[in-house]
Amino acid sequence: MLYQNLAVWIRSRALSIDVYRTLLNCRDYGFKDQITRSALSVPSNIAEGCERESIKERHRFISIAKGSMGEFKTQADIGTEVGFIDREKGLQWQQEASELSKMLGALLKKL
């Protein structure tokens, strides 16, 4: 399974890049570190899972990616509420996180 061909990897990669670019000048370094790490974790774990030999290991890493997506969605919500993230951008990220989480769930069922 080539992870670079998976729509969920392509979209989660794009989301991670957008998060890094959007928060480039965020001065709350704890928040910035946490949300960028959770966003980066999603495409990274998808890639790692797809590179694993066993279905059990693939499932484990895709499951970790799904958990990171939930973490990211929560952080985007809180970051929006406290003013670190523009409301429109925060809502966009939360919507994308919901869709990606569903895609990851479908991928887990397929495995």
Summary of the structure (lengths in Angstrom):
residues: 111
radius of gyration: 13.9
end to end distance: 11.0
largest distance: 43.2
contacts: 342
relative contact order: 0.16
helix: 84%
strand: 0%
